[in-house]
Amino acid sequence: MSASFNLSSVGPSTQAEWLQSQFTRNSRSREPSYRQRLIPYNIYVDQHAPPALLSARAMAVITAPGVSLSQQERHDKSALARALASEDESTIIRVLHLPLIPQLQQLLKRLKHSGNQLWRHAISIPPKSTSSRLPPLLSGPKPDAMFGFSDLEVLSDVQREAAALFDTGVHSFTQPDGRVFYPFIGLDFKASARRNTRWVAENQEVNAGAIVLEGIRRIALYGRQLDLSQDSPPLYFSIAADNEIATVHLHCIGRDAQDRFTYHSSRLETYVLLKPDDLDAYQRAVQNILHYGEHELLPWFCELLDDCQRQFATTKKRPLEGFEVPQPKRTRLGLMYDPSRPSPPQPSVDGLGVPAQEAQEIGLAGSPGDHAKLVESKPEQLTLHRPTGIRSLEEKSTTKRQRVA
């Protein structure tokens, strides 16, 4: 296995990524009401079944014959999964799940991977509401792993020019993380012993799937006038797993009663990794999705880009002409991060004008002295200041000593 493929790396390396990770962490994906919070974006998790034909196609992908583990390997890995019950996420990823990705070295000759990488160049799904109290943009996805393609290796010059039509220079519909071209599977792993559940992983993956599907929808509509809400192959899968259970999800596009596009994530299959046969079926499902992406999705997507280039050569009309990238706005947690800005915004809980009831709901109730403020003291140094309540006590103590003196 390639040494560079490391999903267990912890913590971003730059100040901007650290700040954005705080927004991602605070996106409330752990709250019971999180899925209701996605409704203003027309994003839904396990609320609507995918079209029967699309679901059948996806099931055919993950259940196709593949390389199976031997009986001894199945029992050994199932016993290993049981033994990892108390371990953290990085250990579960490194010891259990990475070895289950079959023939990784061969796959990476045409596929490209990204691990724990913030989607800084993604174009967020805007809210459907037009009221003055718009919800904030969702935080950028940061899957533990995703697989897509390397445009330099699999695309022709003409196809790369067509893909560039869907970039704004800073944001991209085809390379949301700035590295991987058209990701088609995302994986998020959790450790139940650390109070991280697969339910949270499903919540974190649904935004990534919606972003990818919206990009493909625009490409298909421009190149072929193809409505992906009516007919499409399986375009994006996600996996949420811990040491005991893995679930495979299918992401698709639909329409609501007002004919607006909707984005859905539906559970396709569940595997109990403590059962040897289920564990084998799970690793074959991952194998089949990667094989499907390389041998079926990639040719389909390349043909779509060829159609886009022909369309542009004929009409000279750019697909993003008049398109405005959804901009971040001031939210309850401060300004959302925008990669086009020269410096990252500073999160703050003071001066946001949050109503008392809403502040109570999101845990910001109380005086300013109850919260630590994160400020930038130097260009390369972040300082966590003490709460003002503690500082006030110190000032009173100093004043009292001065009076005694």
C-alpha positions as CSV (number, residue, x, y, z in Angstrom):
1,M,0.0,0.0,0.0
2,S,1.2,3.4,-0.9
3,A,2.7,5.3,2.0
4,S,1.2,8.5,0.8
5,F,-2.3,7.2,1.1
6,N,-2.9,8.1,4.7
7,L,-6.4,8.7,5.9
8,S,-5.4,8.9,9.6
9,S,-3.7,12.2,9.4
10,V,-5.1,14.5,12.0
11,G,-5.5,18.3,12.0
12,P,-5.1,20.7,9.2
13,S,-1.7,22.3,8.7
14,T,-2.6,25.9,7.9
15,Q,-4.4,28.6,9.8
16,A,-7.2,28.9,7.2
17,E,-7.9,25.2,7.2
18,W,-7.9,25.2,11.0
19,L,-10.4,27.9,11.1
20,Q,-12.6,26.3,8.5
21,S,-12.4,23.0,10.4
22,Q,-14.0,24.7,13.3
23,F,-16.9,25.8,11.1
24,T,-17.2,22.2,9.8
25,R,-17.1,20.8,13.3
26,N,-19.7,23.3,14.4
27,S,-22.0,22.6,11.5
28,R,-24.3,20.8,14.0
29,S,-24.2,17.5,12.1
30,R,-24.4,15.8,15.5
31,E,-27.6,17.4,16.5
32,P,-30.8,15.4,16.2
33,S,-32.4,18.3,14.3
34,Y,-29.6,18.5,11.7
35,R,-31.5,16.7,8.9
36,Q,-34.4,19.1,9.4
37,R,-31.9,21.9,9.0
38,L,-31.0,20.6,5.5
39,I,-34.6,21.0,4.2
40,P,-34.1,24.7,3.3
41,Y,-31.5,23.5,0.8
42,N,-33.7,20.8,-0.6
43,I,-31.3,18.2,0.7
44,Y,-32.8,15.0,2.2
45,V,-31.3,12.0,4.0
46,D,-33.3,8.7,3.8
47,Q,-36.6,10.6,3.4
48,H,-37.4,9.6,-0.2
49,A,-36.7,6.4,-2.0
50,P,-34.7,6.7,-5.3
51,P,-36.4,5.8,-8.6
52,A,-36.8,2.1,-8.9
53,L,-34.7,1.8,-12.1
54,L,-31.8,3.8,-10.6
55,S,-31.9,1.8,-7.4
56,A,-31.8,-1.4,-9.4
57,R,-28.8,-0.2,-11.4
58,A,-27.0,0.8,-8.2
59,M,-27.7,-2.6,-6.6
60,A,-26.4,-4.3,-9.7
61,V,-23.2,-2.4,-9.3
62,I,-22.5,-3.3,-5.6
63,T,-23.6,-6.9,-5.9
64,A,-21.7,-7.8,-9.1
65,P,-19.3,-10.7,-8.8
66,G,-15.9,-9.7,-7.5
67,V,-12.8,-11.1,-5.8
68,S,-13.8,-12.7,-2.5
69,L,-11.8,-13.2,0.6
70,S,-11.0,-16.8,1.7
71,Q,-13.0,-18.3,4.5
72,Q,-10.0,-17.8,6.8
73,E,-9.5,-14.2,5.9
74,R,-13.2,-13.5,6.5
75,H,-13.1,-15.0,10.0
76,D,-9.8,-13.3,10.8
77,K,-11.0,-9.8,9.7
78,S,-14.4,-10.2,11.5
79,A,-12.6,-11.1,14.7
80,L,-10.4,-8.1,14.1
81,A,-13.4,-5.9,13.7
82,R,-14.8,-7.1,17.0
83,A,-11.5,-6.4,18.7
84,L,-11.5,-2.8,17.6
85,A,-14.6,-1.9,19.6
86,S,-12.7,0.5,21.9
87,E,-10.3,2.0,19.4
88,D,-10.4,5.4,17.8
89,E,-11.2,6.3,14.2
90,S,-7.7,6.5,12.9
91,T,-6.9,3.0,14.2
92,I,-10.2,1.6,12.7
93,I,-9.4,3.2,9.3
94,R,-5.7,2.0,9.3
95,V,-6.2,-1.5,10.6
96,L,-9.6,-2.5,9.3
97,H,-11.0,-0.5,6.4
98,L,-7.9,0.5,4.4
99,P,-6.8,-3.2,4.0
100,L,-10.3,-4.0,2.7
101,I,-10.0,-1.7,-0.3
102,P,-8.9,-4.2,-2.8
103,Q,-6.0,-3.8,-5.3
104,L,-5.4,-0.2,-4.2
105,Q,-2.1,0.2,-6.0
106,Q,-3.6,-0.9,-9.3
107,L,-6.7,1.3,-8.9
108,L,-4.6,4.4,-8.3
109,K,-3.0,4.1,-11.7
110,R,-6.2,5.7,-13.2
111,L,-8.2,6.7,-10.1
112,K,-7.2,9.5,-7.8
113,H,-7.8,9.7,-4.0
114,S,-8.0,12.4,-1.5
115,G,-8.1,11.9,2.3
116,N,-9.3,14.3,5.0
117,Q,-9.2,17.2,2.4
118,L,-11.4,20.2,2.8
119,W,-13.5,20.9,-0.3
120,R,-12.3,24.5,-0.4
121,H,-13.2,25.1,-4.1
122,A,-16.7,23.5,-3.9
123,I,-19.8,25.6,-4.9
124,S,-22.3,25.3,-2.1
125,I,-25.9,24.4,-2.6
126,P,-27.8,27.7,-2.1
127,P,-31.0,27.7,0.1
128,K,-34.3,27.6,-1.8
129,S,-35.8,30.3,0.3
130,T,-36.0,33.9,-0.9
131,S,-36.9,35.4,2.4
132,S,-34.7,38.0,4.2
133,R,-33.7,35.3,6.9
134,L,-31.8,33.0,4.6
135,P,-30.0,30.1,6.3
136,P,-26.2,30.2,6.1
137,L,-24.3,28.2,3.5
138,L,-23.4,24.7,4.6
139,S,-19.9,24.1,5.6
140,G,-17.5,22.6,3.1
141,P,-17.4,18.8,3.1
142,K,-14.3,17.0,4.4
143,P,-14.7,13.3,3.8
144,D,-12.2,10.9,5.3
145,A,-11.6,9.5,1.8
146,M,-12.9,10.0,-1.7
147,F,-12.1,8.6,-5.1
148,G,-12.3,10.3,-8.4
149,F,-10.1,10.8,-11.4
150,S,-6.9,12.7,-12.3
151,D,-7.8,15.0,-15.2
152,L,-4.3,15.2,-16.4
153,E,-4.1,11.4,-17.0
154,V,-7.6,10.4,-18.2
155,L,-8.8,13.5,-20.1
156,S,-7.8,14.7,-23.5
157,D,-6.9,18.4,-24.1
158,V,-10.4,19.0,-25.5
159,Q,-12.1,17.5,-22.5
160,R,-10.0,19.5,-20.1
161,E,-11.0,22.6,-21.9
162,A,-14.6,21.6,-21.6
163,A,-14.2,20.9,-17.9
164,A,-12.6,24.4,-17.5
165,L,-15.9,25.9,-18.7
166,F,-17.4,24.9,-15.3
167,D,-14.7,26.6,-13.2
168,T,-14.8,30.2,-12.0
169,G,-11.1,30.4,-11.3
170,V,-11.6,29.9,-7.6
171,H,-14.5,27.6,-7.4
172,S,-15.1,24.5,-9.5
173,F,-18.0,22.2,-10.3
174,T,-15.7,19.5,-11.5
175,Q,-12.9,19.6,-8.8
176,P,-14.5,20.6,-5.5
177,D,-11.4,20.0,-3.5
178,G,-9.0,21.4,-6.2
179,R,-7.3,18.0,-6.7
180,V,-9.7,15.2,-7.6
181,F,-11.7,15.4,-10.8
182,Y,-15.3,14.2,-10.5
183,P,-15.4,12.3,-7.2
184,F,-17.9,9.5,-7.4
185,I,-17.5,7.9,-3.9
186,G,-16.9,9.3,-0.5
187,L,-16.2,7.4,2.7
188,D,-16.6,8.5,6.3
189,F,-15.5,6.4,9.3
190,K,-16.5,6.7,12.9
191,A,-15.6,5.2,16.2
192,S,-18.6,4.4,18.5
193,A,-16.3,4.3,21.5
194,R,-15.5,8.0,20.9
195,R,-19.3,8.8,20.6
196,N,-19.1,9.3,16.9
197,T,-21.8,7.4,15.1
198,R,-22.6,6.4,11.5
199,W,-25.6,8.7,11.7
200,V,-23.2,11.6,11.9
201,A,-21.2,10.2,9.0
202,E,-24.3,10.0,6.9
203,N,-25.1,13.7,7.7
204,Q,-21.6,14.7,6.7
205,E,-21.6,12.9,3.4
206,V,-25.0,14.2,2.1
207,N,-23.7,17.7,1.4
208,A,-20.7,16.3,-0.6
209,G,-23.1,14.2,-2.7
210,A,-25.3,17.2,-3.3
211,I,-22.4,19.3,-4.5
212,V,-21.1,16.6,-6.9
213,L,-24.6,16.0,-8.3
214,E,-25.3,19.7,-8.9
215,G,-22.0,20.0,-10.9
216,I,-22.9,16.9,-13.0
217,R,-26.4,18.2,-13.5
218,R,-25.1,21.5,-15.0
219,I,-22.7,19.7,-17.3
220,A,-25.3,17.2,-18.5
221,L,-27.8,20.0,-19.1
222,Y,-25.3,22.1,-21.1
223,G,-23.8,19.3,-23.1
224,R,-26.9,17.2,-23.9
225,Q,-29.9,19.0,-22.5
226,L,-30.2,15.9,-20.3
227,D,-32.3,16.2,-17.2
228,L,-30.7,13.9,-14.6
229,S,-33.8,14.0,-12.4
230,Q,-35.5,12.0,-15.1
231,D,-32.9,9.5,-16.1
232,S,-29.3,8.9,-15.1
233,P,-26.8,6.2,-14.1
234,P,-25.7,5.9,-10.5
235,L,-23.4,9.0,-10.2
236,Y,-22.3,9.2,-6.5
237,F,-22.1,6.6,-3.7
238,S,-21.1,7.2,-0.1
239,I,-20.1,4.8,2.7
240,A,-20.6,5.4,6.5
241,A,-18.8,2.8,8.6
242,D,-17.4,2.0,12.0
243,N,-15.8,-1.2,13.3
244,E,-19.1,-3.1,13.4
245,I,-21.4,-1.9,10.6
246,A,-21.0,-0.3,7.1
247,T,-23.8,1.2,5.1
248,V,-23.7,2.1,1.4
249,H,-25.7,5.1,0.2
250,L,-26.9,6.2,-3.2
251,H,-27.2,9.9,-4.0
252,C,-29.5,11.1,-6.6
253,I,-31.4,14.2,-8.0
254,G,-35.1,14.8,-8.0
255,R,-37.7,17.6,-8.2
256,D,-40.1,19.0,-5.7
257,A,-43.7,20.2,-6.2
258,Q,-42.4,23.7,-7.3
259,D,-40.2,22.0,-9.9
260,R,-37.0,22.8,-8.0
261,F,-34.1,20.4,-7.9
262,T,-33.8,18.2,-4.8
263,Y,-30.8,16.2,-3.6
264,H,-31.2,12.8,-1.9
265,S,-29.2,10.3,0.0
266,S,-30.8,6.9,0.5
267,R,-29.4,3.8,2.2
268,L,-28.8,1.1,-0.3
269,E,-27.3,-1.7,1.7
270,T,-26.2,-2.5,5.3
271,Y,-23.3,-4.9,6.2
272,V,-22.6,-6.3,9.6
273,L,-18.8,-6.5,9.6
274,L,-18.8,-8.9,12.6
275,K,-20.3,-11.5,10.3
276,P,-17.7,-13.0,8.0
277,D,-20.0,-13.2,4.9
278,D,-21.2,-9.7,5.3
279,L,-17.7,-8.4,5.6
280,D,-16.8,-10.1,2.4
281,A,-19.8,-8.7,0.7
282,Y,-18.8,-5.2,1.9
283,Q,-15.3,-5.4,0.5
284,R,-16.7,-6.6,-2.8
285,A,-19.2,-3.7,-2.9
286,V,-16.3,-1.2,-2.4
287,Q,-14.3,-3.0,-5.1
288,N,-17.3,-3.0,-7.5
289,I,-18.0,0.7,-7.0
290,L,-14.4,1.6,-7.8
291,H,-14.4,-0.7,-10.8
292,Y,-17.7,0.9,-12.0
293,G,-16.3,4.4,-11.6
294,E,-13.2,3.6,-13.7
295,H,-14.8,1.5,-16.5
296,E,-18.3,2.9,-16.8
297,L,-18.7,6.3,-15.2
298,L,-15.4,7.7,-16.6
299,P,-16.2,6.9,-20.3
300,W,-19.8,8.3,-19.8
301,F,-18.4,11.5,-18.3
302,C,-15.8,11.9,-21.0
303,E,-18.5,11.7,-23.7
304,L,-20.4,14.3,-21.8
305,L,-17.4,16.7,-21.8
306,D,-17.1,16.1,-25.6
307,D,-20.7,17.1,-26.0
308,C,-20.0,20.2,-23.9
309,Q,-17.1,21.2,-26.1
310,R,-19.1,20.8,-29.3
311,Q,-21.9,22.9,-27.7
312,F,-19.5,25.6,-26.9
313,A,-17.9,25.6,-30.3
314,T,-21.4,26.0,-31.9
315,T,-23.0,28.5,-29.6
316,K,-20.0,30.3,-28.0
317,K,-22.1,30.6,-24.9
318,R,-20.4,29.8,-21.7
319,P,-22.3,27.5,-19.3
320,L,-21.6,29.7,-16.3
321,E,-22.5,33.0,-18.0
322,G,-24.4,35.1,-15.5
323,F,-23.9,32.6,-12.8
324,E,-23.1,34.0,-9.4
325,V,-21.3,31.8,-6.8
326,P,-23.3,31.7,-3.6
327,Q,-21.5,34.0,-1.2
328,P,-20.9,33.4,2.5
329,K,-22.9,35.5,4.9
330,R,-22.7,36.4,8.6
331,T,-24.2,33.6,10.6
332,R,-24.6,32.7,14.2
333,L,-21.0,31.4,14.1
334,G,-19.6,34.3,12.1
335,L,-18.7,34.5,8.4
336,M,-18.5,31.3,6.5
337,Y,-15.1,30.7,4.9
338,D,-14.7,31.8,1.3
339,P,-11.5,30.6,-0.5
340,S,-11.6,33.7,-2.7
341,R,-10.9,35.9,0.3
342,P,-7.2,36.8,1.0
343,S,-7.5,35.9,4.7
344,P,-9.8,33.7,6.7
345,P,-12.7,35.2,8.7
346,Q,-12.6,35.2,12.4
347,P,-15.3,33.3,14.3
348,S,-17.0,35.2,17.0
349,V,-19.9,34.7,19.3
350,D,-20.2,38.4,20.3
351,G,-22.1,41.1,18.5
352,L,-24.0,38.8,16.2
353,G,-27.4,40.0,17.3
354,V,-28.6,36.5,17.9
355,P,-32.1,36.5,19.6
356,A,-32.1,35.2,23.1
357,Q,-34.3,32.2,22.2
358,E,-32.1,31.2,19.3
359,A,-29.0,31.7,21.3
360,Q,-30.3,29.3,23.9
361,E,-31.1,26.7,21.2
362,I,-27.5,26.8,19.7
363,G,-25.8,27.1,23.1
364,L,-24.7,30.7,22.9
365,A,-26.9,31.9,25.7
366,G,-25.2,33.7,28.6
367,S,-23.0,36.7,29.0
368,P,-20.0,37.4,26.7
369,G,-17.7,36.5,29.6
370,D,-19.0,32.9,29.4
371,H,-17.3,32.3,26.1
372,A,-13.7,32.2,25.0
373,K,-12.9,34.4,22.1
374,L,-10.8,33.3,19.2
375,V,-8.8,36.2,17.7
376,E,-5.8,36.6,15.5
377,S,-2.9,38.3,17.3
378,K,-0.2,37.7,14.7
379,P,-0.3,36.6,11.0
380,E,0.9,33.1,11.9
381,Q,-0.3,32.8,15.5
382,L,-3.7,32.2,17.0
383,T,-4.3,33.2,20.7
384,L,-7.1,31.9,22.8
385,H,-8.0,34.7,25.1
386,R,-9.4,34.0,28.6
387,P,-13.0,34.8,29.2
388,T,-13.7,38.4,30.2
389,G,-15.2,37.2,33.5
390,I,-11.9,35.9,34.6
391,R,-10.1,39.0,33.5
392,S,-12.5,41.2,35.4
393,L,-11.8,39.2,38.6
394,E,-8.1,39.8,38.1
395,E,-8.6,43.5,37.6
396,K,-10.7,43.7,40.8
397,S,-8.0,41.8,42.7
398,T,-5.3,44.2,41.5
399,T,-7.4,47.2,42.4
400,K,-8.0,45.9,45.9
401,R,-4.3,45.3,46.5
402,Q,-3.5,48.8,45.3
403,R,-6.0,50.2,47.8
404,V,-4.5,48.2,50.6
405,A,-1.1,49.5,49.7
